Amino acid sequence: GVIEGMALYDFITQLRGKGHKITTTTLGYAASMAGILLQAGDVRAMGKESYLLIHEISFGASGKIGEIEDEVEFVKKIQKRVIAIFAERSKLSKKQIEVKWKRRDWWLDSTEALQLGLIDEIR
């Protein structure tokens, strides 16, 4: 899930903070959380024929209406953090990301990802 993935993202960035050089690489495609984890590396690479999928956070909820509303608010907090990660590690603003992924899947090939600063190199 997203929480577990964000824990791994934090772990990778902590390793970077301790001086370890981390390269994250995508072969095939990095979808959803894998796209976020791709951003964790010092060097972010994609294979030439690879793809990156960025989309809004998805989740399921059940229970009383108030519980569901609370869950939606929590997921919105996570989503803001994910947008910030992509914005911090790319040439895109938070608003540009929000517009591109709103209610749809946003697929990028390796060249597009490089041009937008979502990766550092194509391998």
Secondary structure, DSSP 8 states (H G I E B T S, - for coil): -HHHHHHHHHHHHHHHHTT---EEEESSEEETHHHHHHTTSSEEEE-TT-EEEE--------S-HHHHHHHHHHHHHHHHHHHHHHHHTSS--HHHHHHHHTTS-EEEEHHHHHHTTS-SEE-
